[in-house]
């Protein structure tokens, strides 16, 4: 049974949207990991958690 062109284009657009969403999530996770690593290198021990909290509060807006 042949598929309609609308079905094929809808499926293709959904696949593209999923790939873009995966890319966006990967970018956010990479940025978060890099930021936490930078704070970790600057502060050690118990100071790390305080510094991380300050960093997160300071950067809530982006």
C-alpha positions in Angstrom: 0.0 0.0 0.0 1.6 3.3 -1.1 2.1 6.0 1.5 0.8 9.6 1.0 3.4 12.3 0.5 2.0 14.1 3.5 2.8 11.1 5.7 6.3 10.9 4.4 7.0 14.6 4.9 5.5 14.5 8.4 7.7 11.6 9.4 10.8 13.3 7.9 10.0 16.5 9.8 9.6 14.5 13.1 12.9 12.8 12.6 14.6 16.2 12.0 13.0 17.6 15.1 14.1 14.7 17.2 17.7 15.1 15.9 17.7 18.8 16.6 16.3 18.2 20.1 19.0 15.6 20.8 21.6 18.2 19.6 20.1 20.9 21.9 20.2 18.6 24.9 23.7 17.6 24.2 24.8 21.2 23.9 23.2 22.1 27.2 24.7 19.1 29.0 28.2 19.9 27.6 27.9 23.6 28.7 26.8 22.5 32.1 29.6 20.0 32.5 32.2 22.6 31.3 30.9 25.2 33.8 30.9 22.8 36.7 34.4 21.7 35.8 35.6 25.3 35.7 34.2 26.0 39.1 35.7 22.7 40.4 39.1 23.7 39.2 38.9 27.1 40.9 37.5 25.9 44.3 38.3 22.8 46.3 36.6 20.9 49.1 33.6 22.4 50.8 34.2 25.8 49.0 33.2 24.1 45.8 29.5 23.6 46.8 29.3 27.2 47.9 30.9 28.5 44.8 28.7 26.3 42.6 25.6 27.6 44.4 26.7 31.2 43.9 27.5 30.4 40.2 24.0 28.9 39.6 22.2 31.7 41.3 24.2 34.3 39.4 23.5 32.7 36.1 19.8 31.8 36.4 18.9 34.3 33.7 21.3 32.7 31.2 
